Amino acid sequence: MKRLYLILCLVLCFSMLPACEKKPDKPAELTYPGLEWGMSPEDVIAALSLKEGDYEKDDSGQGVSTILVNVPLLCFGAETSQILLYFNEIQSYDIEPCLMSIEVNYPEGTDIQTVRRTMENYYGPSLDPDNDDPWDERVNHHVKQGSKNEGHLVYWQSPEVLGDVLSEEIKREFYVMDGDQMNPEPGKQLNYGLKNALCEIYWADHANYIYQNLRNLPEARFPSGGYLLFKGGDYVAAYDWLPKLYELRVKE
């Protein structure tokens, strides 16, 4: 009887994947399951168990490389049509390519609402740009002025912003801290960037909604039954790039 119970539990667990996947140790990272922000292309290929022919690698972009996964992968209970992973590097400082963002496309006919519910079980409740949540101050620009989201786009954001985790020394080195002048000092950025969430995830029931509203582009690159966008550039900047660059500048 105990053996039968164990078998039933295992069957139930596998049927609910990825709900049974291990959740991030640090929820603020908001990573794609099984990956970590800042990973190298080689580490990502190994983590996703990709074989030669499963993906296309493009290193032609200056400072940016991509991996396009063409084989279906199970992502939050549904098979994907394509996954595009972006890696950035700083060649002048010998900072190797590291994972910064991920686009996940689902084929037409995908039960994208079930994908959303599975994601909420994994990451926690999603937020809607149409609601009165204080997060809206940082995401309202993602929805066209005068349009209504009506649940087509939801998002998750880390509670920490870039300015929460950077040291005062690093802030003074890389950001203009005395107001947001239109023309910051050479080599520095406006302090508005310090309000960026370290990580974000966007879910949409069709890629067109993200491309037209979030990215202000006329149409999606791929037909899609659903779309996810993972953004971790500020997480990598906070914990890797900016501390490394600061150390190099101090040594110069």
N, C-alpha and C positions, 0 to 999 in steps of 0.2 A: 504493500500500500504506500509506504514511504517513497519507494522507487517511482511509482506511478505519479505521485504528487510532485516529485522533483522533475520528472519529464514534462509534466504539464506546465510547471513554472518556467522551464527553459523555453518551451514552445511559445508561451505568452510573451516572454522577454524578447525573443527574436522577432516576433510579429509586431512588436512595438518599436523596433529600432527606427530612428536613433534616439528615442526617448530613454533607452537604457544606456546610451553612451555616457561616458564620464563627463560631467559638466566641468567648465573651466575652474581651476583652482582659484583664480582671481577673476570674478565676474566682470570687473571693470575692464578686462582686456577685450571682451566681446569678440572672441576669435571664431573663425570657421572651425567646426569640430575637427580635432586632430592636428590642427596647425597652430603655429604661434607667430605673432607679428615679429618681423625681423629675420625670419628664416631665410636661408639661401635657396636658390632654385634647386640645387641638388637635394637638400633636405626635404623640400616640399614634394619633389618627385618620389622620394623614398617613403614619406609619410602617407602619400595617397596611393602607394603601391602601383605606380604607373610604369608600364613597360614601353619599350621603344615602339613607336607607331601609335601609341595612345595619345600623344601630345605633339604639338609643334612649338618649338622654342624660337623666339625672335630677339636677337641681340642688336638689331640695327639702329634702334633709337638711342640718341646720345643721352646717356645717364639713365635711361629707362629700358628695361627688357621685359618680355612677357612670355608666359606659357599658356597656350591654348589647349585645353583638354577637350578632345573630340569624342571620347567614349563616354557612355552614360555612367554616372556615379550616383549612388543613393545619397540624397541630401535631404534630411528632415522628412523621410518617409516617401519621397518621390524621386524618380530618376531624372537627371538633368539632361539637357540637350548639349550645352556647352558651358565650360567654366573658363574664365579668363583671369589669370593672376598677374599682377603688376609688381615689378621689382625695381627699386631705385638705388642708385649708387652715386657716390661723389668721387669721381676719378682723380681729381686734383689732390685729394687727401687720402687716397688709397682705401676708401671705405667701400667694401664689397657690396654687390647687389643684395638687397634684403626685401622681404615681402612687405608691401605697403597697402595694397587693396586687392579686392577680389570681386568679380562679377559672376553671378550664377544665373544662367538662363534655363527655363523649363520649357518643354514642348507644349504646343497647343493641346488642350484637353486635360492638362494637369489639374488635379484638385488642389489648387493653390491655397484655398482657405484651410484645408487640413495641414498644409505646410506651415501656415501662419500659426495655427493652434499648437503644432508640435514645437515650433520655435519659442512660443510663449511658455511652454512647459520647460524648455531648456534654458532660456535667458530671463524669464520673468515677463510680466505684463508689458505689452507694447504701448506706445504712445501715438496719438493721432494729432497731426498738425491743426485740425479744426477745433480741438478742444481748448479748454481754458487753462491747461497745465502750464506752469511757469517755464517748462522746457521750450515752449513755443517761441520765446524771445530769440532763441538761437536757431530755429528751423523754419520760421514763417516764410523766409525768403525762398524756401524750396518749393512752395506752392504758388502758382501764378496769382498775381493780384486780381481779385474779383472772381476767382474760381473757387469751387468748393471741392474739398478732397473726398468727402463722403466714403471714407474707408478704403479708397483705392491705394493709399500710401500710408504705412505706419512705420515707426522707427524705434530703435533702442539707442540710448546714449549712456556712456559712462558718467558716473556722478562727478568724477574728477575732470577738471579742465587743465590745459597746459600750464597755466600760471600757478596752479596748486602744487605742482611737483617740481618745478624748476627752482634752483637756488637763486638768491638775489644777485649773485655774481654773474651767473649765466644770463639772467634777464637783462642786466645792465650791458653785458657784452653784445647781445644780439638784438635787443629791442630798444626802441625809443620810449623811455619811461615817463617823459614829461609832456604828456599829451600826444594826440595822434596828428602830427603835422602831415600835410599832404606830401611833402618831400622829406622823408626821413634821412638821417645821416647815412653816408655811404657805408654799405655793409651791414646796415641795421634794418629791422622790420618794425612796422607799427605795432604798438602794444595790443591792438585789437585781436591779433592772433592768439594772445594768451588766454582768450575766452573760449577757444576751440575745445570741444570735448576730445578726450584722448582717443576714444574709439566710438564709432557709430555703425549701426546696421540699418539698412532700409529694405523694406519688403514692399513690393507692388504687385497688383494682380495682372499687370501687363507692363512689359518693358517700356512701351511708349509713354506711360505715365511718368516714369523716372526721367527718361530722356527729354521730354518736353517741359517738365516742371522743375525737376531737380537740376538738370544740366542745360535747360533752355535750348535744346536742339530740335530740329523739325521732325525727326522720326527716329525710331530705334534701328540699330544696325542689324538686329536679328528678329525675325518673327518670334514671339514668345507667349507662352501661356502663363508666365509669371517670372519675376525677376528679383534677385537679391543683390544688394551692394554692401560689401564690408569695407570699412575705412579704418585703417590703423596707423596712418602716417604720423599723426601727432603723438601717438604712443611711442613709436620708434624714435621720433625726434626727442621726446622727453627723457627716455631711458637709455638711448644709445648715441644718436648722432650729435646732439647739442653738447652733452658732456664730453664726448671725444673731441669735438671741434674746439671746445673751450680749453681743454688740456693742451692741444696743439698750439693754440694762439698764445697761451701763457708761456709756453716754452720758447716761442719765437723771439 
